[in-house]
Amino acid sequence: MSLTSLPYEVPARAYTWAEVVAMVGVPRPILYRREEVQSAYVTFAADNAKAYASIGSYLKIQLFAFDDVLDDDGRRRATVPTTRSLEYRFDPDSRMLVRLVPNDFPYWVEDDVEHMVLWVAYIDAGAASNDDMTLADGVELLKIMYQRVRGRLLTDDCIALFRNQPSNSSVPDIFHFQVFVRTPKINGVAS
């Protein structure tokens, strides 16, 4: 899928929490970024395509500390996890590597909604099938990771997440959920 070929309309305003929740309940949610964020995303993807074999290789190398090699065309391709990759294991005996990070190119949501990505990779390619991971599994994994990363418990009413379909995913080779977390407002300001 080409990022530059996506139909793109700048929304008139940020999506509210209620709109995010409603959209993630449809089979193929379409959310938009602010124009300047979309432009930065397209530039990033173009630059990434020159330096890395795929965005998946970039993420495995940068997020999960995989080793890499240069392809014949001089682009970096992720190969195998390193000892440092083990820091991202879900638990000490797990073959699953998990990272919960803010989305570098978030959809345009109101200030009390945080857009993150829950990335899942494996130490070995045959360790598990991501096709078996359900949204319920994603919610439970998110709750655990959010508490580890942010030190705060999440309740179901402040979580919305979805998994892109392969046909509209810009990173089809690494399993991930788009995550939205509603943060409480204190005196009208998101905390």
N, C-alpha and C positions, 0 to 999 in steps of 0.2 A: 504494500500500500504506500502510495506517495503522499507525504504530508502536504505537499503543495497542491495536490488535486482534491483535497477535502473541500466540500462546500463549507463556506465560512461566512457567518453573519455575526457582526458585533451586536451583542444584546444591548438593550437600552439601559439596563441597570444590572446590578449584581443579583444573582439568584438568592432567594430567601431559603431558610431551612425547610419550610414546607414544600417549596418547589423542588429542592434537591431530593427530599424524601419521595415525592411523587415521581420524579424522573428515574430514580434508581429502581423503581418498581416495575419499569417497562423492560421488555426483552433487550432492546438496543438503545440505551439512553444516549442522547446527544446533548452534551453540555459544551458551552463555548467559553473561550478565554477572552480577556481584554485584548484589544487589537495589538497593543505593544507586547504583551506576553506571547501571543500567537506568533508574532513576527520574530521574537527572540527564539521561540521553539523551532521555527522553520530554519533559522540560521544555524542553531545548534545542530539540528539533524543533518544539514548539508555539510557542516564542518566535521561532524562525527563520521559521516559516510566516507570522508577522505582519509581519516585516521584509523578507523576501526572497521573490522569485517562486518559488524552489525551493531545496532544499539544494544542488543543482548550481550555481545562481547564487551562493549564499553562498560555496561553495568556489572557484569561478572568480575571484570578487572577492578573497577573503581569501588563498587559497593561490597563485593564479597572477596576481594583480594586474590582472585584467581591468577595463576601464572599465565603468560601469554607468549606467543611467537609472532613473527612477522610473516604474513602471507607473501606469495610471489609478487603481489602488487604493492607490497610495502605497508599494508594495513595490519594493525594488531588484531589478533584473534585469540580469545580466551581458550585455555587448554584445560588445566587441572587446578583444583583448589590447592592453596599453600597452607603451611602451618598456621599462618595468620587467619586464614579463612575459618578455621575451627572456632575462633572467637565468636562467630555468628551462628553457631549451632543453637538450635532451639533449646536443647538441654544437653548435658554432657554425653549421653549415649545416642543422640539423634544424628541421622544422616541429613536432616533438613537444616538448611541455613535460612535464617529469617532476618529481614531488616524492615523497620518501620521508619520512614523518613518523610519530611515535608515534600510535597510535590514541587519540583523546581519550576514547573510551568503550570501553575494551578488554574483550574476553572474559576470563573469570576463568581465568587460567592460573597455573601455579606461577612462583615468582620467577625461575627460570632460563630462562623463556620470555618473550620480548618480543613484544608484538603491535603491529604497525605497519601502515600503509596505503601502498601504492604507487599514486599517482594519475597518470593520463596524460590530458593535454588537448592540443589542437592549436591552432596559430596561426590556421588557417582551417578551417572546418567540413569542407571537402572534401579535406583533406590526406591522410587515411588512414582506413581502416576498422578500428575496434577489434575487430570480429568476427574479423579475421584473426590477432589476437594469441593465441598458444597459451600454455599453462602453461610450456612450455620457454622461450618468449620471455620470459615473466615472470620466470623464475628467472635468466636471463642478465641481464636489465635490473636485477633486484634486486641481483645480485652487484656490478655496476658502481656502482649508486647507493649501496649500503651502504658500499663502499670510499670513495666520495667524501664521504659524510656522516659516517661513523664512523671512517674510516681503518683499517678492518680487512677482510681478505679473508674471504669465507664459503665453506664447503664444502657440498656437496649434503646431507650428513648433518645439518646444523644449520639447514636451510631447509624450511619447509612453507608453502605458499600455495594459495589458491583464489580463484576469481572467482565472486561471487554470480550466480545466475541472475537475469534481469530480474524474475521473479515474486517473488523474496525480497530484492531490493536496495532499500535505502532511498535510494540515490543512483544511479538508472539512467542519468542523463544525463551522467555522467563515468565513464570507464572506470577501474576500479581493481581491485587485488588485495588481499585480506586476507593479511597476511604475518606469519608466526611465525618468529622466530629464536631458536634455542637458544643461550644464552650459557654459557660454561664456568663451573663452580663451582670456587672456590678456597677450600680449607678449609671446604667445606660452604656457602659463600655465593656467590650468583651475582655474576659480575664485570661 
